[in-house]
Amino acid sequence: MYENYIFSGYGYSLGEYKISNDDIYKAIKDGFFSGLDEDRIINSDKYKILKKKNPKITPFDYMAEYMMGFKDRFHIVPFPPRKKNYETANNTLGLVIEAIQKTFNTSGIHPEDIGAWFISTATPHEMAPGIAETTKSYFVKIDNTTEAVTTTSACVGFNVNIERAVSYLKTHKNVNHVLVAHTEVMSNLLLEEQDFVPFTTFGDGAGAVIISKIKSHKKEGIIDIVNNEDLAMIDFLGADRNGNLIMEPRMVKARAIPNIVQTAKTLLKKTKWNENNTDLFIPHQTGNAIVHESAENLNFSLSKVFQDVQINYGNLSGASIPVSFAYLNEQKKLKTGMKILTSVTGLGGEMGGFTYIVPELKTHKRKNNELAKKVALVTGATGGLGAEVSKQLAEKGCRVIMQYNSNKTKAEELLQSLDNKHLNHLIIKADFNKQKDIDNLTSTIKENIFKLNYLIHTVAVTGSLNKASEITDEEMHFVDTINYKNPKKITESLTKIISEVVLFTGSIAQDAQFGGSSAYVSSKRALFGFATSYAQQNYPNIRCVYYIPGIIDGGMTNVLNKTQINMSMQAVGQEKLIPLKDIANRIVRSMYILKQPNVRNSYNDVLVIIKDGYNKY
């Protein structure tokens, strides 16, 4: 029996904006880039021959696609890049979170089963903490203590972490799965660059794999790993203190080719493979000048050399290899028994690679019981958001106590729709405008529920939405009672049995007040003030979250007119309506996971503030 280390999940992500060769050629014509000698290309015999076959080909097409080997690439900002655009754009953190989520989706492995996290980048989203630690906080419970390792490395970072990950699995007998990822925003290094070559070459993206330890009668998965250093290259490829690319193309090529070849030969010798029985060679996706000459020196025919990522996505630095594997898996081109050789080189003279035999992959059955043995109270459960939150809590194994106002039929239908009916979910009628109902709600819960893990307030009314001058004192009192006073009373009354989280649902109207929202905004701002005070008083025993959804596609949004919706979205920079299920999913995950993707996290003292859909504030 062999102890093997296999890739059991793959995922990748790319920058949002596709940049074609036509886009770069236009920028050259507009004077944005320099360095293209069109006359020299036009007069070359190879170009003339190709031009006869393809009359529409431009000198830049010939240089970029046929000579350099790049067709498209993806950046996180529109092209050409501008420094200001990066302030609200995606970043290395967002890219790697997306790639890792896809990895969990393809594998079926649960994040809580990952024994260690190894993530590398040379373009981090912030100086500290490390990107591995921050990334992990988006996937596992707050009390998860598994190791997270950040590696500052570019082209070879993924390979360095492959070696570390396998070593970790060997020495930690109780760990069966580790995650390895690399993420890079190369376009951010090019803001002062004028030569067209780097823009043609580099793209933004992230790739991730899960490495699993398995027993098998045959050797498969990762076979051998090599990592070395070429100090002669250390001054010719990198980034200066201002984050601008340093690249001497001739020197890079002169060192990269022998480094890739040396690494590949070392691995072939250790593994006892050769160019004939190796099925696929995946080099660093650097471009034809380096890849083709390296393949020639290794006697590999180009039919065995993988360059699809290079051609379609550009050079993704250290993400090149994991994205290549994820791409091959996506295209269903990873065949059982296939022998794969990788070799990479780059920043600082690092070089490395590994050999891999594709195993027969079996997808794990994904667990969905994160909230088993938990109990939650959801106020406003028959509303659009409250109902969806209740359903998703139940799906994860949580027992749900649902407060409804008056519509018993709707409440009973919701109760019947919940998963895990054996958990004895419960509905309780309580009109939030009647104090005796509130008293009955809290006493019932205290008498029947000994511990309440989560209290989630989704209850709210907008009121009449009249002009401020037309809102009566009675209207103000009505909205204030339901949105602020009674959520406050319930929270304070149940404090002694709450063990984990209280979540208050705020409103985008607090930041983007629309016409006729005075009573509503006033009540929500009062709720925010209480949430801040309550969080301070009960920290660290109770974690408090103030969740402000943007404009949702459903729920209370249905009572707003188009003008109110558009003005609110513009005020906070929201680009499109957010699906109700997505908001509910992030609210539920906020109960046990510290950070959520696609939101803005901040703190007011110890109160966690989550703004969903915002690009401003």
For each residue, the residues with C-beta under 8 A, 3 or more apart:
1: 215 216 217
2: 215 216 217 218 219 220
3: 170 213 214 215
4: 213 214 215 216 219 220 221 222 359
5: 165 166 169 211 212 213 221 222
6: 211 212 214 220 221 222 359 361
7: 10 209 210 211 212 221 325 356
8: 107 109 177 210 211 212 361 364
9: 103 104 106 107 108 109 208 209 210
10: 7 102 103 106 107 207 208 209 322 325 326 329 330
11: 98 99 100 101 102 103 104 105 106 207 208 209 326
12: 99 102 205 206 207 208 319 322 323 326 327
13: 95 96 98 99 102 205 206
14: 74 95 203 204 205 313
15: 74 75 76 77 90 95 185 187 203 204 205
16: 74 75 76 89 90
17: 74 75 76 77 78 79
18: 72 73 74
19: 23 24 72 73 74 75 79 199 203
20: 23 24 71 72
21: 24 25 60 61 64 65 70 71 72 200
22: 25 26
23: 19 20 26 27 79
24: 19 20 21 27 28 33 60 64 79 196 199 200
25: 21 22 28 29 58 60 61 64
26: 22 23 29 30
27: 23 24 30 32 33 79 80 196 199
28: 24 25 31 32 33 34 36 60 196
29: 25 26
30: 26 27
31: 28
32: 27 28 80 194
33: 24 27 28 36 194 195 196 199
34: 28 194 195 196
35: 194 195 196 197
36: 28 33 41 59 60 63 196
37: 40 41
38: 41 42 59 60
39: 42 43
40: 37 43 44
41: 36 37 38 44 47 59 62 63
42: 38 39 47 59
43: 39 40 47
44: 40 41 47 48
45: 48 49
46: 49 50 62
47: 41 42 43 44 50 51 57 59 62
48: 44 45 51 52
49: 45 46 52 53
50: 46 47 53 54 57 62 66
51: 47 48 54 55 57
52: 48 49 55
53: 49 50
54: 50 51 57
55: 51 52
56:
57: 47 50 51 54 61 62
58: 25 61 62
59: 36 38 41 42 47 62 63
60: 21 24 25 28 36 38 63 64 196
61: 21 25 57 58 64 65 66
62: 41 46 47 50 57 58 59 65 66 67
63: 36 41 59 60 66 67 68 200
64: 21 24 25 60 61 67 68 70 71 200
65: 21 61 62 68 69 70 71 311
66: 50 61 62 63 69
67: 62 63 64 288 289
68: 63 64 65 197 200 201 287 288 289
69: 65 66 287 288 291 307 310 311
70: 21 64 65 73 200 201 287 310 311 314 315
71: 20 21 64 65 311 312
72: 18 19 20 21 311 312 313 314
73: 18 19 70 200 201 202 203 204 313 314
74: 14 15 16 17 18 19 203 204 205 313 314
75: 15 16 17 19 78 79 81 187 203 204
76: 15 16 17 86 89 90 91 95 185 187 188 204
77: 15 17 81 82 85 86 89 187
78: 17 75 81 82 85
79: 17 19 23 24 27 75
80: 27 32 199
81: 75 77 78 85 86 187 188 190 191
82: 77 78 85 86 191
83: 86 191
84: 87
85: 77 78 81 82 88 89
86: 76 77 81 82 83 89 91 188
87: 84
88: 85 573 615
89: 16 76 77 85 86
90: 15 16 76 94 95
91: 76 86 94 95 125 185
92: 95 96 121 123 124 125 131 183 184 185 206
93: 96 97 125 126 131 134 135 183
94: 90 91 97 98 125 597
95: 13 14 15 76 90 91 92 98 99 183 185 204 205 206
96: 13 92 93 99 100 119 121 131 135 181 182 183 206 208
97: 93 94 100 101 135 138 597
98: 11 13 94 95 101 102 206 597
99: 11 12 13 95 96 102 103 181 183 205 206 207 208 322 326
100: 11 96 97 103 104 135 139 179 181 208
101: 11 97 98 104 105 139 597
102: 10 11 12 13 98 99 105 106 208 326
103: 9 10 11 99 100 106 107 179 181 208 209 210 326
104: 9 11 100 101 107 108 109 110 111 139 210 366
105: 11 101 102
106: 9 10 11 102 103 329 363
107: 8 9 10 103 104 210 363 364
108: 9 104 363 364 365 366
109: 8 9 104 113 114 177 210 212 364 366
110: 104 113 366 367
111: 104 114 139 140
112: 140 141 144 370
113: 109 110 176 177
114: 109 111 117 139 140 146 177 178 179 210
115: 146 147 168 169 172 174 175 176 177 178
116: 146 147 148 149 165 168 172 175 178 179
117: 114 132 135 136 146 147 148 149 178 179
118: 132 149 151 161 164 165 168 178 179 180 181
119: 96 130 131 132 135 148 149 150 151 161 179 180 181 182 183
120: 150 151 152 153 157 158 160 161 181 182 183 318
121: 92 96 124 131 150 151 152 153 154 157 182 183 184 318
122: 152 153 154 157 184 239 317 318 347
123: 92 184 185 186 188 189 239 243
124: 92 121 127 130 131 150 152
125: 91 92 93 94 131 134
126: 93 129 134
127: 124
128:
129: 126 133 134 150
130: 119 124 133 134 148 149 150
131: 92 93 96 119 121 124 125 134 135 150 183
132: 117 118 119 135 136 148 149 150 151
133: 129 130 136 137 148 150
134: 93 125 126 129 130 131 137 138 595
135: 93 96 97 100 117 119 131 132 138 139 148 181
136: 117 132 133 139 140 144 146 148
137: 133 134 140 593 594 595
138: 97 134 135 593 594 595 596 597
139: 100 101 104 111 114 135 136 593
140: 111 112 114 136 137 144 146 593
141: 112 144 370 592 593
142: 543 592 593 594
143:
144: 112 136 140 141
145:
146: 114 115 116 117 136 140
147: 115 116 117 168
148: 116 117 119 130 132 133 135 136
149: 116 117 118 119 130 132 161 164
150: 119 120 121 124 129 130 131 132 133
151: 118 119 120 121 132 157 160 161 164
152: 120 121 122 124 157
153: 120 121 122 156 157 160 318 347 348 350
154: 121 122 157 184 317 318 346 347 348 350
155: 284 317 318 320 344 345 346 347 350
156: 153 159 160 227 318 344 345 346 347 350 351 352
157: 120 121 122 151 152 153 154 160 161 182 317 318
158: 120 161 162 180 181 182 207 318 319 321 322 344
159: 156 162 163 225 227 318 321 342 344 352 353 354
160: 120 151 153 156 157 163 164 227 350 352
161: 118 119 120 149 151 157 158 164 165 180 182
162: 158 159 165 166 180 211 222 225 354
163: 159 160 166 167 225 227 352 354
164: 118 149 151 160 161 167 168
165: 5 116 118 161 162 168 169 178 180 211
166: 5 162 163 169 170 211 222 225
167: 163 164 170 171
168: 115 116 118 147 164 165 171 172 175 178
169: 5 115 165 166 172 175 176 178 211 213
170: 3 166 167
171: 167 168
172: 115 116 168 169 175
173:
174: 115
175: 115 116 168 169 172 178 213
176: 113 115 169 212 213
177: 8 109 113 114 115 210 211 212 213
178: 114 115 116 117 118 165 168 169 175 210 211
179: 100 103 114 116 117 118 119 208 209 210 211
180: 118 119 158 161 162 165 208 209 210 211 322
181: 96 99 100 103 118 119 120 135 158 206 207 208 209 322
182: 96 119 120 121 157 158 161 206 207 208 317 318 319 322
183: 92 93 95 96 99 119 120 121 131 205 206 207 319
184: 92 121 122 123 154 204 205 206 316 317 318 319
185: 15 76 91 92 95 123 188 204
186: 123 189 190 202 203 204 314 315 316 317
187: 15 75 76 77 81 190 202 203 204
188: 76 81 86 123 185 191 243
189: 123 186 193 198 202 239 243 244 245
190: 81 186 187 193 198 199 202 245
191: 81 82 83 188 243 244
192: 242 244
193: 189 190 198 199 244 245
194: 32 33 34 35
195: 33 34 35 198 199
196: 24 27 28 33 34 35 36 60 199 200
197: 35 68 200 201 249
198: 189 190 193 195 201 202 245 247
199: 19 24 27 33 80 190 193 195 196 202
200: 21 24 63 64 68 70 73 196 197
201: 68 70 73 197 198 286 287 314 315
202: 73 186 187 189 190 198 199 314 315 316 317
203: 14 15 19 73 74 75 186 187 313 314 315 316
204: 14 15 73 74 75 76 95 184 185 186 187 316
205: 12 13 14 15 74 95 99 183 184 313 316 319 323
206: 12 13 92 95 96 98 99 181 182 183 184 319 323
207: 10 11 12 99 158 181 182 183 316 319 320 321 322 323 324 325 326
208: 9 10 11 12 96 99 100 102 103 179 180 181 182 322 326
209: 7 9 10 11 103 179 180 181 322 325 326
210: 7 8 9 103 104 107 109 114 177 178 179 180
211: 5 6 7 8 162 165 166 169 177 178 179 180 222
212: 5 6 7 8 109 176 177
213: 3 4 5 169 175 176 177
214: 3 4 6 221 359
215: 1 2 3 4
216: 1 2 4 219 220 359
217: 1 2
218: 2
219: 2 4 216 223 357
220: 2 4 6 216 337 357 358 359
221: 4 5 6 7 214 356 357 359
222: 4 5 6 162 166 211 225 354 355 356
223: 219 271 354 355 356 357
224: 267 270 271 354 355
225: 159 162 163 166 222 352 353 354
226: 263 266 267 270 352 353 354
227: 156 159 160 163 350 351 352
228: 262 263 350 351 352
229: 348 349 350 351
230: 233 255 259 345 349 350 351
231: 234 349
232: 255 349
233: 230 236 237 251 252 255 256 259 345 348 349
234: 231 238 348 349
235: 238
236: 233 246 247 248 251 252 255
237: 233 246 247 248 251 252 346 347 348
238: 234 235 246 347 348
239: 122 123 189 243 244 245 246
240: 243 244 246
241:
242: 192
243: 123 188 189 191 239 240
244: 189 191 192 193 239 240
245: 189 190 193 198 239
246: 236 237 238 239 240
247: 198 236 237 252
248: 236 237 251 252
249: 197 252 253
250: 253 254
251: 233 236 237 248 254 255
252: 233 236 237 247 248 249 255 256
253: 249 250 256 257 289 290
254: 250 251 257 258
255: 230 232 233 236 251 252 258 259 345 349
256: 233 252 253 259 260 284 286 290 294 345 346
257: 253 254 260 261 290 293 294 297
258: 254 255 261 262
259: 230 233 255 256 262 263 345 349 351
260: 256 257 263 264 283 284 290 294 343 344 345 351
261: 257 258 264 265 294 297 298 343
262: 228 258 259 265 266 351
263: 226 228 259 260 266 267 343 344 345 351 352 353
264: 260 261 267 268 281 283 294 298 341 343 353
265: 261 262 268 269 298
266: 226 262 263 269 270
267: 224 226 263 264 270 271 273 341 343 353 354 355
268: 264 265 271 272 273 274 275 278 341 355
269: 265 266 272
270: 224 226 266 267 355
271: 223 224 267 268 355
272: 268 269
273: 267 268 277 278 339 341 355
274: 268 277 278
275: 268 278 298 299 300 304
276:
277: 273 274 339
278: 268 273 274 275 281 300 304 339 340 341
279: 304 338 339 340
280: 304 306 338 339 340 341
281: 264 278 295 298 300 304 305 306 340 341 342 343
282: 306 321 324 325 340 341 342
283: 260 264 286 290 291 294 295 305 306 342 343 344
284: 155 256 260 290 291 315 320 321 343 344 345 346
285: 291 307 309 310 313 314 315 316 320 324
286: 201 256 283 289 290 291 310 315 346
287: 68 69 70 201 290 291 310 315
288: 67 68 69 291 292 307
289: 67 68 253 286 292 293
290: 253 256 257 260 283 284 286 287 293 294
291: 69 283 284 285 286 287 288 294 295 305 307 310
292: 288 289 295 296 302 305
293: 257 289 290 296 297
294: 256 257 260 261 264 283 290 291 297 298 343
295: 281 283 291 292 298 300 301 302 304 305
296: 292 293 299 300
297: 257 261 293 294
298: 261 264 265 275 281 294 295
299: 275 296
300: 275 278 281 295 296 304 305
301: 295 304 305
302: 292 295 305
303:
304: 275 278 279 280 281 295 300 301
305: 281 283 291 292 295 300 301 302
306: 280 281 282 283 309 324 328
307: 69 285 288 291 310 311
308: 311 312 324 327
309: 285 306 312 313 316 320 323 324 327
310: 69 70 285 286 287 291 307 313 314 315 320
311: 65 69 70 71 72 307 308
312: 71 72 308 309
313: 14 72 73 74 203 205 285 309 310 316 323
314: 70 72 73 74 186 201 202 203 285 310
315: 70 186 201 202 203 284 285 286 287 310 320
316: 184 186 202 203 204 205 207 285 309 313 319 320 323
317: 122 154 155 157 182 184 186 202 320 346 347
318: 120 121 122 153 154 155 156 157 158 159 182 184 321 344 346
319: 12 158 182 183 184 205 206 207 316 322 323
320: 155 207 284 285 309 310 315 316 317 323 324 344
321: 158 159 207 282 284 318 324 325 342 344
322: 10 12 99 158 180 181 182 207 208 209 319 325 326
323: 12 205 206 207 309 313 316 319 320 326 327
324: 207 282 285 306 308 309 320 321 327 328
325: 7 10 207 209 282 321 322 328 329 334
326: 10 11 12 99 102 103 207 208 209 322 323 329 330
327: 12 308 309 323 324 330 331
328: 306 324 325 331 333 334
329: 10 106 325 326 332 333 334
330: 10 326 327
331: 327 328
332: 329
333: 328 329
334: 325 328 329 338 358 361
335: 338 358
336: 358 359 360 361
337: 220 357 358
338: 279 280 334 335 357 358
339: 273 277 278 279 280 355 356 357
340: 278 279 280 281 282 355 356 357 358
341: 264 267 268 273 278 280 281 282 353 355 356
342: 159 281 282 283 321 353 354 355 356
343: 260 261 263 264 267 281 283 284 294 351 352 353
344: 155 156 158 159 260 263 283 284 318 320 321 351 352 353
345: 155 156 230 233 255 256 259 260 263 284 349 350 351 352
346: 154 155 156 237 256 284 286 317 318 350 351
347: 122 153 154 155 156 237 238 317 350
348: 153 154 229 233 234 237 238
349: 229 230 231 232 233 234 255 259 345
350: 153 154 155 156 160 227 228 229 230 345 346 347
351: 156 227 228 229 230 259 260 262 263 343 344 345 346
352: 156 159 160 163 225 226 227 228 263 343 344 345
353: 159 225 226 263 264 267 341 342 343 344
354: 159 162 163 222 223 224 225 226 267 342
355: 222 223 224 267 268 270 271 273 339 340 341 342
356: 7 221 222 223 339 340 341 342
357: 219 220 221 223 337 338 339 340
358: 220 334 335 336 337 338 340 361
359: 4 6 214 216 220 221 336
360: 336
361: 6 8 334 336 358
362:
363: 106 107 108
364: 8 107 108 109
365: 108
366: 104 108 109 110
367: 110 370
368: 395 396 397
369: 372 396 397
370: 112 141 367 396 397 592
371: 374 376 393 396 397 398 591 592
372: 369 396 397 398
373: 397
374: 371 397 398 399 453 454 500 591
375: 398 399 400 401 449 451 452 453 454
376: 371 393 398 399 400 401 452 453 454 455 456 591
377: 400 401 402 403 445 449 452 454 455 456 494
378: 381 386 389 390 393 400 401 402 403 456 458
379: 386 403 432 455 456 457 458 459 487 490
380: 383 385 386 403 404 405 457 458 459 460
381: 378 386 387 389 390 400 402 403 404 411 414 427 458
382: 386 387 402 404 405 407 410 411 414
383: 380 386 387 458 459 460 555 556
384: 387 388 552 554 555 556 558 580
385: 380 388 389 458 505 549 552 554 555 556 580 583 584 587
386: 378 379 380 381 382 383 389 390 402 458 459
387: 381 382 383 384 390 391 414
388: 384 385 391 392 580 581 583 584
389: 378 381 385 386 392 393 456 458 584 587 588
390: 378 381 386 387 393 394 400 402 414 418
391: 387 388 394 395 414 417 418 419 584
392: 388 389 395 396 581 584 585 588
393: 371 376 378 389 390 396 398 400 454 588 591
394: 390 391 397 398 399 400 418 419 420 423 425
395: 368 391 392 419 420
396: 368 369 370 371 372 392 393 588
397: 368 369 370 371 372 373 374 394 420 423
398: 371 372 374 375 376 393 394 423 453 454
399: 374 375 376 394 423 424 425 426
400: 375 376 377 378 381 390 393 394 418 423 425 426
401: 375 376 377 378 425 426 428 445 449 452
402: 377 378 381 382 386 390 411 414 415 425 426 427 428
403: 377 378 379 380 381 427 428 429 430 441 459
404: 380 381 382 407 408 410 411 414 427 428 429 430
405: 380 382 429 430 431 432 459
406: 429 431
407: 382 404 410 411
408: 404 411 412 429
409: 412 413
410: 382 404 407 413 414
411: 381 382 402 404 407 408 414 415 427 429
412: 408 409 415 416 427
413: 409 410 416 417
414: 381 382 387 390 391 402 404 410 411 417 418 427
415: 402 411 412 418 425 426 427
416: 412 413
417: 391 413 414
418: 390 391 394 400 414 415 421 425
419: 391 394 395
420: 394 395 397 423 425
421: 418 425
422:
423: 394 397 398 399 400 420
424: 399
425: 394 399 400 401 402 415 418 420 421
426: 399 400 401 402 415 448
427: 381 402 403 404 411 412 414 415
428: 401 402 403 404 441 444 445
429: 403 404 405 406 408 411 437
430: 403 404 405 434 437 438 440 441
431: 405 406 434 437
432: 379 405 437 438 459 481 482 486
433: 478 481 482
434: 430 431 437 438
435: 438 439 486
436: 439 440
437: 429 430 431 432 434 440 441
438: 430 432 434 435 441 442 486 489 490
439: 435 436 442 443
440: 430 436 437 443 444
441: 403 428 430 437 438 444 445 490
442: 438 439 445 446 489 490 493 494
443: 439 440 446 447
444: 428 440 441 447 448
445: 377 401 428 441 442 448 449 452 494 497
446: 442 443 449 493 494 497
447: 443 444
448: 426 444 445
449: 375 377 401 445 446 452 497
450: 497
451: 375 497 499
452: 375 376 377 401 445 449 455 494 497 498 499
453: 374 375 376 398 498 499 500 501 591
454: 374 375 376 377 393 398 498 500 501 502 503 591
455: 376 377 379 452 490 491 494 498 501 502 503
456: 376 377 378 379 389 502 503 505 587 591
457: 379 380 487 490 491 502 503 504 505
458: 378 379 380 381 383 385 386 389 505
459: 379 380 383 386 403 405 432 482 483 487
460: 380 383 482 483 505 507 520 524 556
461: 478 479 482 483 520
462: 465 479 517 520 556 559 560
463: 466 471 475 478 479 519 520
464: 471 475 516 519
465: 462 515 516 517 520 559 560 564
466: 463 470 471 475 516
467: 470 471 515 516
468: 471 516 518
469:
470: 466 467
471: 463 464 466 467 468 475 476 518 519
472: 475 476
473: 476 477
474: 477 478
475: 463 464 466 471 472 478 479 519
476: 471 472 473 479 480 519 522
477: 473 474 480 481
478: 433 461 463 474 475 481 482 519
479: 461 462 463 475 476 482 483 519 520 522 523
480: 476 477 483 484 485 519 522 523 526
481: 432 433 477 478 484 485 486
482: 432 433 459 460 461 478 479 485 486 523
483: 459 460 461 479 480 487 520 523 524 526 527
484: 480 481 487 488 523 524 526 527 530
485: 480 481 482 488 489
486: 432 435 438 481 482 489 490
487: 379 457 459 483 484 490 491 504 527
488: 484 485 491 492 527 530
489: 438 442 485 486 492 493
490: 379 438 441 442 455 457 486 487 493 494
491: 455 457 487 488 494 495 502 530 534
492: 488 489 495 534
493: 442 446 489 490
494: 377 442 445 446 452 455 490 491 497 498
495: 491 492 498 538 542
496:
497: 445 446 449 450 451 452 494
498: 452 453 454 455 494 495 501 502 542
499: 451 452 453 541 542
500: 374 453 454 542 543 591 592
501: 453 454 455 498 542 543 544 545 590 591 592
502: 454 455 456 457 491 498 531 534 542 543 544 545
503: 454 455 456 457 544 545 546 547 587 590 591
504: 457 487 527 528 531 544 545 546 547
505: 385 456 457 458 460 547 548 549 587
506: 510 524 527 528 546 547 548 549
507: 460 510 520 521 524 548 549
508: 511 512 548 549 550 551 568 572 574 613
509: 512 513 514 517 520 521 524 568
510: 506 507 513 521 524 525 528 548
511: 508 548 571 572 611 614 617
512: 508 509 567 568 569 570 571 572
513: 509 510 517 518 521
514: 509 517 560 563 564 567 568
515: 465 467 563 564
516: 464 465 466 467 468 564
517: 462 465 509 513 514 520 521 564
518: 468 471 513 521 522
519: 463 464 471 475 476 478 479 480 522 523
520: 460 461 462 463 465 479 483 507 509 517 523 524
521: 507 509 510 513 517 518 524 525
522: 476 479 480 518 519 525 526
523: 479 480 482 483 484 519 520 526 527
524: 460 483 484 506 507 509 510 520 521 527 528
525: 510 521 522 528 529
526: 480 483 484 522 523 529 530
527: 483 484 487 488 504 506 523 524 530 531
528: 504 506 510 524 525 531 532 546
529: 525 526 532 533
530: 484 488 491 526 527 533 534
531: 502 504 527 528 534 535 544 546 607
532: 528 529 535 536 546 604 605 607
533: 529 530 536 537
534: 491 492 502 530 531 537 538 544
535: 531 532 538 539 542 544 604 605 606 607
536: 532 533 539 605 606 607
537: 533 534
538: 495 534 535 541 542 544
539: 535 536 542 543 544 606
540: 543 606
541: 499 538
542: 495 498 499 500 501 502 535 538 539
543: 142 500 501 502 539 540 608
544: 501 502 503 504 531 534 535 538 539 606 607 608
545: 501 502 503 504 590 607 608 609 610
546: 503 504 506 528 531 532 604 607 608 609 610
547: 503 504 505 506 586 587 590 610 612
548: 505 506 507 508 510 511 609 610 611 612 614
549: 385 505 506 507 508 552 578 583 612 613
550: 508 568 569 572 574 578 611 612 613 614
551: 508 557 560 565 568 569 574 577 578 613
552: 384 385 549 555 556 557 577 578 579 580 583
553: 557 577 578 579 580
554: 384 385 557 558 579 580
555: 383 384 385 552 558 580
556: 383 384 385 460 462 552 559 560
557: 551 552 553 554 560 565 577
558: 384 554 555
559: 462 465 556
560: 462 465 514 551 556 557 564 565 568
561: 564 565
562: 565 566
563: 514 515 566 567
564: 465 514 515 516 517 560 561 567 568
565: 551 557 560 561 562 568 569
566: 562 563 569 570
567: 512 514 563 564 570 571
568: 508 509 512 514 550 551 560 564 565 571 572 574
569: 512 550 551 565 566 572 573 574 575 613
570: 512 566 567 573 574
571: 511 512 567 568 616
572: 508 511 512 550 568 569 611 613 614 615 616 617
573: 88 569 570 614 615 616
574: 508 550 551 568 569 570 578 613 614 615
575: 569 615
576:
577: 551 552 553 557
578: 549 550 551 552 553 574 582 583 612 613
579: 552 553 554 582 583
580: 384 385 388 552 553 554 555 583 584
581: 388 392 584 585
582: 578 579 585 586
583: 385 388 549 552 578 579 580 586 587 612
584: 385 388 389 391 392 580 581 587 588
585: 392 581 582 588 589
586: 547 582 583 589 590 596 597 598 599 610 612
587: 385 389 456 503 505 547 583 584 590 591
588: 389 392 393 396 584 585 591
589: 585 586 592 593 596
590: 501 503 545 547 586 587 593 596 608 610
591: 371 374 376 393 453 454 456 500 501 503 587 588
592: 141 142 370 371 500 501 589
593: 137 138 139 140 141 142 589 590 596
594: 137 138 142
595: 134 137 138 601
596: 138 586 589 590 593 599 601 610 612
597: 94 97 98 101 138 586
598: 586 612
599: 586 596 610 611 612 613 614
600: 610 611 612 614 617
601: 595 596 608 609 610
602: 609 611
603: 606 607 608 609
604: 532 535 546 607 609
605: 532 535 536
606: 535 536 539 540 544 603
607: 531 532 535 536 544 545 546 603 604
608: 543 544 545 546 590 601 603
609: 545 546 548 601 602 603 604
610: 545 546 547 548 586 590 596 599 600 601
611: 511 548 550 572 599 600 602 614 617
612: 547 548 549 550 578 583 586 596 598 599 600
613: 508 549 550 551 569 572 574 578 599
614: 511 548 550 572 573 574 599 600 611 617
615: 88 572 573 574 575
616: 571 572 573
617: 511 572 600 611 614
